[in-house]
């Protein structure tokens, strides 16, 4: 798993661009895909609301500059992604507790 303070720009169905912070990326050998989990910067956040996390399959382009985000439509694939997210969040909590 990789994570950092990377950003990417996505274009929604209305043609509007949104800057997103990449939470982390990972690859699945089972599904032979790469995934990116992210949240849209500037979305309304309150102290008691969690940030909405989005997930997409990622298909890199041949020049390795940009790529294409693909929707995830399989329930089993979503379950695998949720497990990866929960593991990632648990590791982040442990790191914060160690500081």
C-alpha positions as CSV (number, residue, x, y, z in Angstrom):
1,X,0.0,0.0,0.0
2,X,1.2,3.5,-0.7
3,X,-0.1,6.7,0.7
4,X,0.9,10.3,0.9
5,X,-0.2,13.8,0.2
6,X,-0.8,13.3,-3.5
7,X,-3.6,15.0,-5.3
8,X,-5.4,14.3,-8.6
9,X,-8.1,16.0,-10.6
10,X,-11.2,14.2,-11.6
11,X,-14.0,15.3,-13.9
12,X,-17.5,14.4,-12.8
13,X,-20.5,13.5,-14.9
14,X,-21.4,17.2,-15.3
15,X,-17.9,18.0,-16.7
16,X,-16.8,19.8,-13.5
17,X,-13.3,19.4,-12.3
18,X,-12.6,18.5,-8.6
19,X,-9.2,18.3,-6.9
20,X,-9.0,15.2,-4.8
21,X,-6.5,14.0,-2.1
22,X,-5.3,10.5,-2.7
23,X,-5.7,8.5,0.6
24,X,-3.8,5.5,-0.6
25,X,-3.4,3.1,-3.6
26,X,-3.0,-0.6,-3.8
27,X,-3.0,-3.5,-6.3
28,X,-5.0,-6.6,-6.1
29,X,-3.6,-9.8,-7.7
30,X,-7.0,-11.5,-7.3
31,X,-8.7,-8.9,-9.5
32,X,-5.6,-7.9,-11.5
33,X,-6.3,-4.2,-11.0
34,X,-4.9,-1.2,-9.2
35,X,-7.1,0.9,-7.0
36,X,-7.1,4.4,-5.7
37,X,-9.0,5.6,-2.6
38,X,-9.5,9.4,-2.4
39,X,-11.7,12.2,-1.1
40,X,-12.7,15.4,-2.8
41,X,-11.0,18.4,-1.3
42,X,-13.4,21.2,-0.3
43,X,-16.3,18.9,0.4
44,X,-18.2,20.0,3.4
45,X,-16.8,18.4,6.5
46,X,-18.0,18.8,10.1
47,X,-16.4,17.5,13.3
48,X,-18.9,14.8,13.7
49,X,-19.1,13.8,10.1
50,X,-16.6,11.6,8.4
51,X,-15.0,12.5,5.1
52,X,-16.7,10.7,2.2
53,X,-14.1,8.3,0.7
54,X,-14.4,7.3,-2.9
55,X,-12.8,4.3,-4.6
56,X,-12.1,3.5,-8.2
57,X,-10.1,1.0,-10.2
58,X,-7.2,2.8,-11.9
59,X,-6.0,2.0,-15.4
60,X,-2.7,3.7,-16.1
61,X,-2.1,5.2,-19.5
62,X,0.7,4.0,-21.7
63,X,2.8,7.1,-21.1
64,X,2.4,6.7,-17.3
65,X,1.3,10.3,-16.9
66,X,-2.4,10.1,-16.5
67,X,-4.7,7.2,-16.3
68,X,-8.4,6.4,-16.3
69,X,-10.6,5.8,-13.2
70,X,-13.1,3.0,-13.7
71,X,-16.2,2.4,-11.5
72,X,-16.3,-0.6,-9.2
73,X,-19.5,-2.6,-9.8
74,X,-18.8,-6.0,-8.2
75,X,-20.0,-6.5,-4.6
76,X,-17.1,-8.8,-3.7
77,X,-14.7,-6.3,-5.1
78,X,-16.2,-3.6,-2.9
79,X,-15.9,-5.9,0.2
80,X,-12.2,-6.4,-0.6
81,X,-11.7,-2.7,-0.9
82,X,-13.5,-2.0,2.4
83,X,-11.2,-4.6,4.1
84,X,-8.1,-2.8,2.7
85,X,-9.5,0.6,3.9
86,X,-10.2,-0.8,7.4
87,X,-6.7,-2.2,7.6
88,X,-5.2,1.1,6.4
89,X,-7.2,3.1,8.9
90,X,-6.2,0.8,11.7
91,X,-2.6,1.2,10.8
92,X,-3.0,5.0,10.7
93,X,-4.5,4.9,14.2
94,X,-1.6,2.8,15.5
95,X,0.9,5.3,14.1
96,X,-0.9,8.2,15.7
97,X,-1.0,6.4,19.1
98,X,2.8,5.8,18.9
99,X,3.5,9.5,18.5
